[in-house]
């Protein structure tokens, strides 16, 4: 197995490991909850914007160029999920260009926060290795593929329920977004109980 395959697999598996990557899965699903299968181009840009954001801070934090309190990041990650899901609840059902651009901003900015959360995991794998460009690249490509797998599964479910079984699109968005917002709120309270 090549080094690229190893780190690609680690990135992909980190996302698809629902026991450890559930917060990342929740965020990606929250980003996509307002879209339908026919919006696949917008979704692809959205997921890629998120990958770009977390790739930047993942590299900076892994190389120890930036250092942010891990407890703060562990609180901010569910906060980003809550904000994204909560904003879906109050949006119109039809997705406008303005909404799409706001979501791109969420994906990119909140990706910066999520990337800092990944850095501890990647630092533990890399150890003291300083020549990490190829490993970082492979890991991020794996993350992107993992995210696209999650999004594909979610969008197929959306297509079946909304397009085939004619579930009301607004109800679908509200149920998914409300559930994710509720889970994110619980995660925040676990980090900083009242």
Helices and strands as residue ranges (DSSP letters): H 3-16, H 18-32, G 37-39, H 40-62, H 70-89, H 97-126, H 133-158, I 159-164, H 169-191
